[in-house]
Amino acid sequence: MGKYDAITKYIPVIKAMKADEYYVMPGDVNNNALRPSPVLDELIMAIIDFSNCMKESKDDFLWYKRVLEENGIDPKLSSLQEVDVSNLDAKCVLGMMNEAISRERFGEGTLLNYFTKGCFQRWLDRLEEINSNDEP
Protein backbone atom coordinates (compact mmCIF):
# COMPACT_ATOMS: atom_id res chain seq x y z
CA MET A 1 0.00 0.00 0.00
CA GLY A 2 1.40 3.37 -1.03
CA LYS A 3 1.73 6.45 1.12
CA TYR A 4 -0.72 8.46 -1.01
CA ASP A 5 -3.37 5.77 -1.55
CA ALA A 6 -5.85 7.67 0.63
CA ILE A 7 -5.94 10.27 -2.15
CA THR A 8 -5.00 8.35 -5.31
CA LYS A 9 -7.84 5.88 -4.79
CA TYR A 10 -10.08 8.56 -6.36
CA ILE A 11 -8.28 8.43 -9.73
CA PRO A 12 -10.60 5.85 -11.37
CA VAL A 13 -13.67 7.69 -10.10
CA ILE A 14 -12.52 11.05 -11.47
CA LYS A 15 -11.52 9.48 -14.79
CA ALA A 16 -15.01 8.01 -15.12
CA MET A 17 -16.81 11.25 -14.27
CA LYS A 18 -18.13 13.59 -16.92
CA ALA A 19 -17.56 17.32 -16.47
CA ASP A 20 -21.23 17.92 -15.67
CA GLU A 21 -20.98 15.43 -12.78
CA TYR A 22 -18.27 17.33 -10.91
CA TYR A 23 -20.67 19.76 -9.29
CA VAL A 24 -24.34 19.51 -8.35
CA MET A 25 -27.06 22.01 -7.65
CA PRO A 26 -28.34 21.88 -4.07
CA GLY A 27 -31.93 20.83 -3.51
CA ASP A 28 -32.77 24.22 -2.01
CA VAL A 29 -34.34 26.35 -4.74
CA ASN A 30 -33.37 29.52 -2.84
CA ASN A 31 -29.68 28.58 -3.01
CA ASN A 32 -28.34 28.40 -6.56
CA ALA A 33 -24.68 27.90 -5.62
CA LEU A 34 -23.01 24.84 -7.10
CA ARG A 35 -21.61 22.32 -4.66
CA PRO A 36 -18.96 19.66 -5.31
CA SER A 37 -20.44 16.24 -5.98
CA PRO A 38 -20.26 13.95 -2.94
CA VAL A 39 -17.27 12.11 -4.44
CA LEU A 40 -15.31 15.31 -5.07
CA ASP A 41 -16.27 16.65 -1.67
CA GLU A 42 -14.86 13.45 -0.16
CA LEU A 43 -11.65 13.81 -2.22
CA ILE A 44 -11.22 17.44 -1.18
CA MET A 45 -11.60 16.50 2.49
CA ALA A 46 -9.13 13.62 2.06
CA ILE A 47 -6.58 16.02 0.53
CA ILE A 48 -7.02 18.49 3.38
CA ASP A 49 -6.80 15.78 6.04
CA PHE A 50 -3.75 14.15 4.45
CA SER A 51 -2.05 17.49 3.93
CA ASN A 52 -2.26 18.37 7.60
CA CYS A 53 0.76 16.10 8.09
CA MET A 54 2.78 18.43 5.83
CA LYS A 55 2.53 21.30 8.28
CA GLU A 56 5.63 22.14 10.24
CA SER A 57 3.44 23.09 13.19
CA LYS A 58 -0.26 22.89 13.97
CA ASP A 59 -0.57 26.63 13.29
CA ASP A 60 1.19 26.49 9.93
CA PHE A 61 -1.95 26.95 7.85
CA LEU A 62 -0.21 28.39 4.78
CA TRP A 63 2.60 25.81 4.49
CA TYR A 64 1.62 25.10 0.90
CA LYS A 65 2.21 28.73 -0.19
CA ARG A 66 5.76 28.48 1.14
CA VAL A 67 6.31 25.17 -0.68
CA LEU A 68 5.06 26.62 -3.97
CA GLU A 69 7.29 29.66 -3.57
CA GLU A 70 10.32 27.45 -2.82
CA ASN A 71 9.61 25.60 -6.07
CA GLY A 72 9.22 28.79 -8.11
CA ILE A 73 5.50 28.26 -8.70
CA ASP A 74 3.23 31.27 -8.94
CA PRO A 75 -0.06 30.28 -7.29
CA LYS A 76 -2.21 32.20 -9.77
CA LEU A 77 -4.96 30.17 -11.39
CA SER A 78 -3.41 29.92 -14.85
CA SER A 79 0.05 29.25 -13.47
CA LEU A 80 -1.06 26.19 -11.50
CA GLN A 81 -2.76 24.81 -14.60
CA GLU A 82 0.43 25.12 -16.62
CA VAL A 83 2.94 23.60 -14.18
CA ASP A 84 4.70 20.47 -15.38
CA VAL A 85 4.42 18.17 -12.37
CA SER A 86 6.54 15.34 -13.78
CA ASN A 87 9.55 16.23 -11.61
CA LEU A 88 7.81 17.67 -8.55
CA ASP A 89 7.84 15.93 -5.20
CA ALA A 90 4.68 14.94 -3.36
CA LYS A 91 4.81 17.87 -0.95
CA CYS A 92 4.77 20.33 -3.85
CA VAL A 93 1.94 18.48 -5.63
CA LEU A 94 -0.08 18.49 -2.41
CA GLY A 95 0.74 22.18 -2.06
CA MET A 96 -0.74 22.84 -5.50
CA MET A 97 -3.88 20.93 -4.55
CA ASN A 98 -4.23 22.89 -1.32
CA GLU A 99 -3.76 26.19 -3.15
CA ALA A 100 -6.50 25.21 -5.59
CA ILE A 101 -8.82 24.29 -2.73
CA SER A 102 -8.13 27.53 -0.87
CA ARG A 103 -8.79 29.61 -3.99
CA GLU A 104 -12.37 28.34 -4.09
CA ARG A 105 -13.08 30.50 -1.04
CA PHE A 106 -12.34 33.62 -3.06
CA GLY A 107 -13.87 32.65 -6.38
CA GLU A 108 -16.74 30.23 -6.68
CA GLY A 109 -16.14 27.80 -9.51
CA THR A 110 -12.36 27.79 -9.19
CA LEU A 111 -12.25 24.12 -8.21
CA LEU A 112 -14.60 23.23 -11.02
CA ASN A 113 -12.16 24.90 -13.40
CA TYR A 114 -9.26 22.86 -12.03
CA PHE A 115 -11.24 19.64 -12.38
CA THR A 116 -12.49 20.34 -15.90
CA LYS A 117 -9.00 21.35 -17.06
CA GLY A 118 -7.65 18.00 -15.77
CA CYS A 119 -5.38 19.53 -13.14
CA PHE A 120 -6.51 17.33 -10.27
CA GLN A 121 -6.21 14.29 -12.54
CA ARG A 122 -2.59 15.24 -13.38
CA TRP A 123 -1.77 15.92 -9.76
CA LEU A 124 -3.26 12.64 -8.57
CA ASP A 125 -1.47 10.75 -11.36
CA ARG A 126 1.82 12.27 -10.20
CA LEU A 127 1.16 11.15 -6.61
CA GLU A 128 0.38 7.66 -7.90
CA GLU A 129 3.66 7.69 -9.85
CA ILE A 130 5.52 8.73 -6.70
CA ASN A 131 3.73 5.93 -4.83
CA SER A 132 4.86 3.34 -7.37
CA ASN A 133 8.46 4.63 -7.34
CA ASP A 134 8.59 4.41 -3.53
CA GLU A 135 7.41 0.81 -3.39
CA PRO A 136 10.05 -1.92 -3.17
C-alpha contacts under 8 A as a table, 3 or more apart, distances in Angstrom:
res1	aa1	res2	aa2	distance
1	M	5	D	6.86
2	G	5	D	5.37
2	G	131	N	5.15
2	G	132	S	7.23
2	G	134	D	7.68
2	G	135	E	6.94
3	K	6	A	7.70
3	K	131	N	6.30
4	Y	7	I	5.64
4	Y	8	T	6.06
4	Y	127	L	6.49
4	Y	128	E	7.02
4	Y	131	N	6.39
5	D	8	T	4.83
5	D	9	K	5.52
5	D	128	E	7.61
5	D	131	N	7.83
6	A	9	K	6.04
6	A	46	A	6.94
6	A	50	F	7.81
7	I	10	Y	6.14
7	I	43	L	6.72
7	I	46	A	6.26
7	I	47	I	6.38
7	I	50	F	7.97
7	I	124	L	7.35
8	T	11	I	5.51
8	T	124	L	5.66
8	T	125	D	7.41
8	T	127	L	6.89
8	T	128	E	6.01
9	K	12	P	7.13
10	Y	13	V	5.26
10	Y	14	I	6.18
10	Y	43	L	6.87
11	I	14	I	5.27
11	I	15	K	6.09
11	I	121	Q	6.82
11	I	124	L	6.66
11	I	125	D	7.37
12	P	15	K	5.08
12	P	16	A	6.18
13	V	16	A	5.20
13	V	17	M	6.32
14	I	17	M	5.13
14	I	121	Q	7.17
15	K	121	Q	7.50
17	M	21	E	6.09
17	M	22	Y	7.09
18	K	21	E	5.35
18	K	22	Y	7.08
19	A	22	Y	5.60
19	A	115	F	7.87
19	A	116	T	5.93
20	D	23	Y	6.66
21	E	24	V	6.89
21	E	37	S	6.87
22	Y	36	P	6.11
22	Y	37	S	5.50
22	Y	40	L	6.85
22	Y	112	L	6.95
22	Y	115	F	7.54
23	Y	34	L	6.01
23	Y	35	R	5.37
23	Y	36	P	4.34
23	Y	37	S	4.83
23	Y	112	L	7.21
24	V	34	L	5.63
24	V	35	R	5.38
24	V	36	P	6.18
24	V	37	S	5.61
25	M	32	N	6.61
25	M	33	A	6.67
25	M	34	L	4.97
25	M	35	R	6.23
26	P	29	V	7.51
26	P	31	N	6.92
26	P	32	N	6.97
26	P	33	A	7.21
26	P	34	L	6.80
26	P	35	R	6.77
28	D	31	N	5.44
28	D	32	N	7.60
29	V	32	N	6.59
34	L	109	G	7.86
36	P	39	V	7.78
36	P	40	L	5.68
36	P	41	D	5.43
37	S	40	L	5.29
37	S	41	D	6.01
38	P	41	D	4.99
38	P	42	E	6.09
39	V	42	E	5.09
39	V	43	L	6.27
40	L	43	L	4.87
40	L	44	I	6.04
41	D	44	I	5.13
41	D	45	M	6.25
42	E	45	M	5.20
42	E	46	A	6.15
43	L	46	A	4.98
43	L	47	I	6.18
44	I	47	I	5.15
44	I	48	I	6.29
44	I	101	I	7.42
45	M	48	I	5.08
45	M	49	D	6.02
46	A	49	D	5.09
46	A	50	F	5.91
47	I	50	F	5.18
47	I	51	S	5.85
47	I	94	L	7.55
47	I	97	M	7.56
47	I	98	N	7.50
48	I	51	S	5.10
48	I	52	N	6.36
48	I	98	N	7.02
49	D	52	N	5.46
49	D	53	C	7.84
50	F	53	C	6.11
50	F	54	M	7.93
51	S	54	M	5.28
51	S	55	K	7.38
51	S	94	L	6.71
51	S	98	N	7.84
52	N	55	K	5.66
54	M	63	W	7.51
54	M	91	K	7.10
55	K	58	K	6.53
55	K	59	D	7.95
55	K	60	D	5.61
55	K	61	F	7.22
55	K	63	W	5.89
56	E	60	D	6.23
56	E	63	W	7.47
57	S	60	D	5.22
58	K	61	F	7.54
60	D	63	W	5.65
62	L	65	K	5.54
62	L	66	R	7.00
63	W	66	R	5.33
63	W	67	V	6.40
63	W	95	G	7.72
64	Y	67	V	4.94
64	Y	68	L	6.15
64	Y	92	C	7.43
64	Y	94	L	7.59
64	Y	95	G	4.25
64	Y	96	M	7.18
64	Y	98	N	6.64
64	Y	99	E	6.82
65	K	68	L	5.18
65	K	69	E	6.17
65	K	75	P	7.62
65	K	95	G	6.97
65	K	99	E	7.13
66	R	69	E	5.09
66	R	70	E	6.12
67	V	70	E	5.08
67	V	71	N	6.34
67	V	91	K	7.46
67	V	92	C	5.98
67	V	95	G	6.47
68	L	71	N	5.12
68	L	72	G	6.26
68	L	73	I	5.03
68	L	74	D	7.05
68	L	75	P	7.11
68	L	92	C	6.30
68	L	95	G	6.48
68	L	96	M	7.09
69	E	72	G	5.01
69	E	73	I	5.61
69	E	74	D	6.93
70	E	73	I	7.64
71	N	92	C	7.49
73	I	79	S	7.31
73	I	80	L	7.43
73	I	83	V	7.64
74	D	79	S	5.90
74	D	80	L	7.13
75	P	79	S	6.26
75	P	80	L	5.96
75	P	96	M	7.69
75	P	99	E	6.90
76	K	79	S	5.24
76	K	80	L	6.36
77	L	80	L	5.57
77	L	81	Q	6.62
77	L	100	A	7.78
78	S	81	Q	5.16
78	S	82	E	6.40
79	S	82	E	5.21
79	S	83	V	6.39
80	L	83	V	5.46
80	L	96	M	6.88
81	Q	114	Y	7.25
81	Q	117	K	7.55
81	Q	119	C	6.07
84	D	87	N	7.46
85	V	88	L	5.13
85	V	93	V	7.19
85	V	122	R	7.66
85	V	123	W	7.08
85	V	126	R	6.80
86	S	126	R	6.67
88	L	92	C	6.20
88	L	93	V	6.60
89	D	92	C	5.53
89	D	93	V	6.44
89	D	130	I	7.70
90	A	93	V	5.02
90	A	94	L	6.01
90	A	126	R	7.88
90	A	127	L	6.11
90	A	130	I	7.10
91	K	94	L	5.14
91	K	95	G	6.03
92	C	95	G	4.78
92	C	96	M	6.28
93	V	96	M	5.12
93	V	97	M	6.40
93	V	123	W	6.10
93	V	126	R	7.71
93	V	127	L	7.44
94	L	97	M	4.99
94	L	98	N	6.14
94	L	123	W	7.96
95	G	98	N	5.08
95	G	99	E	6.12
96	M	99	E	5.08
96	M	100	A	6.23
97	M	100	A	5.13
97	M	101	I	6.25
97	M	120	F	7.25
97	M	123	W	7.53
98	N	101	I	5.00
98	N	102	S	6.07
99	E	102	S	5.11
99	E	103	R	6.15
100	A	103	R	5.21
100	A	104	E	6.82
100	A	110	T	7.34
100	A	111	L	6.41
100	A	114	Y	7.39
101	I	104	E	5.56
101	I	105	R	7.72
101	I	111	L	6.46
102	S	105	R	5.77
102	S	106	F	7.72
103	R	106	F	5.43
103	R	107	G	6.38
103	R	110	T	6.56
103	R	111	L	7.74
104	E	107	G	5.10
104	E	108	E	5.42
104	E	109	G	6.63
104	E	110	T	5.13
104	E	111	L	5.90
105	R	108	E	6.74
107	G	110	T	5.81
108	E	111	L	7.73
109	G	112	L	5.06
109	G	113	N	6.28
110	T	113	N	5.11
110	T	114	Y	6.48
111	L	114	Y	5.02
111	L	115	F	6.21
112	L	115	F	5.10
112	L	116	T	6.05
113	N	116	T	5.21
113	N	117	K	6.00
114	Y	117	K	5.27
114	Y	118	G	6.34
114	Y	119	C	5.22
114	Y	120	F	6.42
115	F	118	G	5.20
115	F	119	C	5.91
115	F	120	F	5.67
115	F	121	Q	7.34
116	T	119	C	7.67
118	G	121	Q	5.13
118	G	122	R	6.24
119	C	122	R	5.13
119	C	123	W	6.13
120	F	123	W	4.98
120	F	124	L	5.96
121	Q	124	L	5.22
121	Q	125	D	6.03
122	R	125	D	5.05
122	R	126	R	6.19
123	W	126	R	5.13
123	W	127	L	6.42
124	L	127	L	5.05
124	L	128	E	6.20
125	D	128	E	5.00
125	D	129	E	6.16
126	R	129	E	4.95
126	R	130	I	6.20
127	L	130	I	4.99
127	L	131	N	6.08
128	E	131	N	4.86
128	E	132	S	6.25
129	E	132	S	5.15
129	E	133	N	6.22
130	I	133	N	5.08
130	I	134	D	6.17
131	N	134	D	5.25
131	N	135	E	6.47
132	S	135	E	5.36
133	N	136	P	7.93
